[in-house]
Amino acid sequence: MKSYIVLFSLVIVFFAGCGKSEKDQFEAATRLVQEKKYAEGVSAFEKVADEFPTSDFAPKAFYEIAKIYQSGVINGVDETTAQQKAVEYYQKVFVKYPKYEFAPSALFMSGFIQANTLGKYNEATITYKKFLQTYPTNELADDAKVELDNMGLSPEEIIAKHQTQFTIAK
Protein backbone atom coordinates (compact mmCIF):
# COMPACT_ATOMS: atom_id res chain seq x y z
CA MET A 1 0.00 0.00 0.00
CA LYS A 2 2.81 2.36 0.90
CA SER A 3 4.51 1.78 -2.48
CA TYR A 4 1.25 2.70 -4.28
CA ILE A 5 1.10 5.99 -2.40
CA VAL A 6 4.71 6.77 -3.32
CA LEU A 7 4.08 5.83 -6.97
CA PHE A 8 0.88 7.90 -7.06
CA SER A 9 2.75 10.88 -5.56
CA LEU A 10 5.50 10.56 -8.17
CA VAL A 11 2.95 10.49 -10.98
CA ILE A 12 1.26 13.64 -9.65
CA VAL A 13 4.61 15.43 -9.32
CA PHE A 14 5.59 14.37 -12.85
CA PHE A 15 2.39 15.62 -14.45
CA ALA A 16 2.33 18.79 -12.37
CA GLY A 17 5.79 19.64 -13.70
CA CYS A 18 4.87 19.10 -17.33
CA GLY A 19 3.94 22.73 -17.81
CA LYS A 20 1.05 24.51 -19.33
CA SER A 21 -0.96 23.22 -22.25
CA GLU A 22 -0.63 24.82 -25.66
CA LYS A 23 -3.96 26.56 -25.10
CA ASP A 24 -2.79 28.01 -21.78
CA GLN A 25 0.48 29.18 -23.32
CA PHE A 26 -1.33 30.70 -26.32
CA GLU A 27 -3.71 32.57 -24.02
CA ALA A 28 -0.77 33.80 -21.92
CA ALA A 29 0.92 35.10 -25.08
CA THR A 30 -2.32 36.81 -26.10
CA ARG A 31 -2.49 38.51 -22.69
CA LEU A 32 1.05 39.80 -23.11
CA VAL A 33 0.08 41.41 -26.40
CA GLN A 34 -3.06 42.88 -24.85
CA GLU A 35 -0.81 44.37 -22.16
CA LYS A 36 1.29 45.90 -24.98
CA LYS A 37 4.25 43.68 -24.11
CA TYR A 38 4.78 42.91 -27.78
CA ALA A 39 8.32 41.51 -27.75
CA GLU A 40 7.41 39.19 -24.87
CA GLY A 41 4.24 38.19 -26.71
CA VAL A 42 6.23 37.29 -29.81
CA SER A 43 8.57 35.15 -27.70
CA ALA A 44 5.63 33.44 -26.02
CA PHE A 45 3.93 32.73 -29.37
CA GLU A 46 7.25 31.36 -30.70
CA LYS A 47 7.39 29.03 -27.71
CA VAL A 48 3.90 27.74 -28.49
CA ALA A 49 4.85 27.03 -32.10
CA ASP A 50 8.17 25.42 -31.12
CA GLU A 51 6.80 23.24 -28.32
CA PHE A 52 3.57 22.22 -30.05
CA PRO A 53 4.31 22.21 -33.81
CA THR A 54 1.46 19.80 -34.60
CA SER A 55 -1.08 21.64 -32.48
CA ASP A 56 -3.79 23.85 -33.95
CA PHE A 57 -2.21 26.64 -31.93
CA ALA A 58 1.10 26.58 -33.87
CA PRO A 59 -0.22 28.22 -37.08
CA LYS A 60 -2.29 30.62 -34.98
CA ALA A 61 0.87 31.60 -33.10
CA PHE A 62 2.78 32.27 -36.33
CA TYR A 63 -0.16 34.27 -37.68
CA GLU A 64 -0.29 36.38 -34.53
CA ILE A 65 3.46 37.01 -34.70
CA ALA A 66 3.09 38.17 -38.31
CA LYS A 67 0.30 40.58 -37.33
CA ILE A 68 2.38 41.99 -34.49
CA TYR A 69 5.35 42.62 -36.77
CA GLN A 70 3.10 44.07 -39.47
CA SER A 71 1.67 46.56 -37.01
CA GLY A 72 5.20 47.83 -36.28
CA VAL A 73 4.71 48.04 -32.51
CA ILE A 74 7.84 46.30 -31.24
CA ASN A 75 10.27 48.79 -29.73
CA GLY A 76 13.72 48.68 -31.28
CA VAL A 77 12.56 47.04 -34.52
CA ASP A 78 12.64 49.42 -37.47
CA GLU A 79 9.76 49.53 -39.95
CA THR A 80 11.52 47.69 -42.78
CA THR A 81 12.71 44.89 -40.51
CA ALA A 82 9.27 44.59 -38.94
CA GLN A 83 7.61 44.26 -42.35
CA GLN A 84 10.19 41.70 -43.51
CA LYS A 85 9.52 39.69 -40.36
CA ALA A 86 5.77 39.94 -41.00
CA VAL A 87 6.29 38.48 -44.49
CA GLU A 88 8.51 35.75 -43.05
CA TYR A 89 5.89 34.68 -40.50
CA TYR A 90 2.95 34.92 -42.90
CA GLN A 91 4.88 32.67 -45.25
CA LYS A 92 5.64 30.23 -42.43
CA VAL A 93 1.90 29.88 -41.94
CA PHE A 94 1.37 29.08 -45.62
CA VAL A 95 4.40 26.77 -46.00
CA LYS A 96 4.10 24.81 -42.75
CA TYR A 97 0.31 24.82 -42.36
CA PRO A 98 -1.31 25.12 -45.82
CA LYS A 99 -4.58 23.63 -44.52
CA TYR A 100 -4.91 26.24 -41.76
CA GLU A 101 -7.99 28.41 -42.29
CA PHE A 102 -5.92 31.61 -42.50
CA ALA A 103 -3.19 30.20 -44.78
CA PRO A 104 -4.73 31.90 -47.85
CA SER A 105 -4.88 35.30 -46.17
CA ALA A 106 -1.34 34.78 -44.80
CA LEU A 107 -0.03 34.19 -48.32
CA PHE A 108 -1.99 37.14 -49.69
CA MET A 109 -0.74 39.43 -46.92
CA SER A 110 2.87 38.46 -47.56
CA GLY A 111 2.42 39.54 -51.19
CA PHE A 112 0.63 42.71 -50.15
CA ILE A 113 3.44 43.74 -47.81
CA GLN A 114 6.10 42.85 -50.37
CA ALA A 115 4.42 45.08 -52.99
CA ASN A 116 2.90 47.92 -51.02
CA THR A 117 5.25 48.37 -48.08
CA LEU A 118 8.61 46.94 -49.12
CA GLY A 119 8.43 47.72 -52.85
CA LYS A 120 9.64 44.21 -53.72
CA TYR A 121 7.55 43.88 -56.86
CA ASN A 122 9.23 40.76 -58.27
CA GLU A 123 8.78 38.87 -55.00
CA ALA A 124 5.21 40.13 -54.69
CA THR A 125 4.42 39.00 -58.22
CA ILE A 126 5.69 35.51 -57.43
CA THR A 127 3.69 35.45 -54.19
CA TYR A 128 0.44 36.62 -55.81
CA LYS A 129 0.84 34.10 -58.65
CA LYS A 130 1.40 31.35 -56.09
CA PHE A 131 -1.71 32.56 -54.28
CA LEU A 132 -3.82 32.42 -57.45
CA GLN A 133 -2.45 29.01 -58.37
CA THR A 134 -3.08 27.58 -54.89
CA TYR A 135 -6.34 29.35 -54.03
CA PRO A 136 -8.01 30.30 -57.34
CA THR A 137 -11.51 30.47 -55.86
CA ASN A 138 -10.61 32.19 -52.59
CA GLU A 139 -12.41 35.42 -51.77
CA LEU A 140 -9.08 37.26 -52.10
CA ALA A 141 -8.36 35.97 -55.62
CA ASP A 142 -9.88 39.03 -57.31
CA ASP A 143 -7.83 41.27 -55.02
CA ALA A 144 -4.66 39.39 -55.96
CA LYS A 145 -5.48 39.92 -59.64
CA VAL A 146 -5.99 43.65 -59.05
CA GLU A 147 -2.70 43.82 -57.15
CA LEU A 148 -0.91 42.12 -60.04
CA ASP A 149 -2.58 44.40 -62.56
CA ASN A 150 -1.53 47.53 -60.67
CA MET A 151 1.87 46.36 -59.41
CA GLY A 152 4.25 49.25 -58.89
CA LEU A 153 1.83 51.98 -59.93
CA SER A 154 1.19 55.05 -57.81
CA PRO A 155 -2.41 55.84 -56.80
CA GLU A 156 -2.46 58.59 -59.43
CA GLU A 157 -1.29 56.16 -62.13
CA ILE A 158 -3.96 53.64 -61.11
CA ILE A 159 -6.68 56.31 -61.36
CA ALA A 160 -5.40 57.47 -64.74
CA LYS A 161 -5.24 53.88 -65.96
CA HIS A 162 -8.84 53.21 -64.94
CA GLN A 163 -10.07 56.50 -66.38
CA THR A 164 -8.45 55.56 -69.69
CA GLN A 165 -10.05 52.10 -69.58
CA PHE A 166 -13.43 53.68 -68.74
CA THR A 167 -13.10 56.14 -71.62
CA ILE A 168 -12.18 53.36 -74.07
CA ALA A 169 -15.11 51.25 -72.88
CA LYS A 170 -17.59 54.04 -73.64
Secondary structure, DSSP 4 states (H G I P E B T S, - for coil): -HHHHHHHHHHHHHHHTT---HHHHHHHHHHHHHTT-HHHHHHHHHHHHHH-TTSTHHHHHHHHHHHHHHHT-STT--HHHHHHHHHHHHHHHHHH-TTSTTHHHHHHHHHHHHHHTS--HHHHHHHHHHHHHH-TTSTTHHHHHHHHHTTT--HHHHHHHHHHHHHHH-
